[in-house]
């Protein structure tokens, strides 16, 4: 996150305002009672993450998830629909199976990268090759024919598969420092070596494909035990797989040692042409001010190395469960409470920015947006997103939240406008008060974010439940508020680099025909 040097008022909301929450407000009491005594989080999580699975844009699973959400809302008496905003390359993941078959047999941990065309069910078998020491682009061109018929290993051989915390705990300080220095030098040398080929880490892959490689073997280590980040393939016809650090570095050492290891890769997947992409929108209509909106927001899509449990399964569960509870205990809200489960956030906030572009009448009448998208942890920070008066209304709403939940939350006002990161940014750019309910990490960045380990078992349900209560109460308070929220913006500071005053972010143009 960018550091901005201008006046911010930071405070912990201690129990000074406990009087309010102690006065029994039946809606607030019932929100908690329903959340604790009749929680649907575990079953919703199971159905979404275990049964449907990851929700990569353009896949049948994404569509299943949209249909599942609409059916869930309808079963709770909430009107819901899928709104198309664009189309994407349709693709379905199949079996990935990677084995070392020479000089001995070992099944390897790895997976095909997204949108990669499949192999036949028989798969392909070939020897591995690593990149050479490159002098310049001419010598690289001369070397290129060597990749013909081989799997090319394109990631650096990491010197250790232990996370830094583990080194810090057990290594002597000297050897920890030595490892870090050596790794830094090795990484720099690796990048410079590739640069001398005339390509970079990304553009070298199509060049290898063109030169006749039979497949690409990558390994994007996420700096923890057993975790790799899994994104999209950069090849057009040949298989691209990611193999976990443990197995990848073993293969690399074997190549270096002259063992000539061979792997067998089955990576089945289906190209499904062009498919429509959606946002799932549900709402509980307002009674007094139906044209003003409180929006609950969480992206619905995920990457597909794991099942997208914390990115953004948990944000999704929070918003669904909050809606279910609100419908039950607050069925006639003053303002309309709308929930947006956005598509294709991961490729650039495409679903939410399409919604903002397509619904100016809603966006100009937003009371508040509450977005959650950084993992399973309990919310620990909320910033005013650069709205000058946010201190006034947000603090007022937070006062209604029970101490046990509120005491963990640090607020920063007026804060700064989000320029990306998640869907709240799409609304902020259009001038609407949109806030990120920001979570405690639970090792999010290394262990679950976009990794092969983003799975149900990482969910901390007590924290998620606490976020449900927080979200439902904020939605209730924002809906009931006597006044419409102010959109007055802070004057942004001077940019140190350019010397010009920073400007408010502008709405991004969504990608509505992706991956084609
Ligand atoms: Zn996310």
Boltz pocket constraint, residues with backbone or C-beta under 6 A from the ligand:
constraints:
  - pocket:
      binder: B
      contacts: [[A, 299], [A, 301], [A, 310], [A, 311], [A, 312], [A, 345], [A, 373], [A, 374], [A, 421], [A, 422]]
      max_distance: 6.0
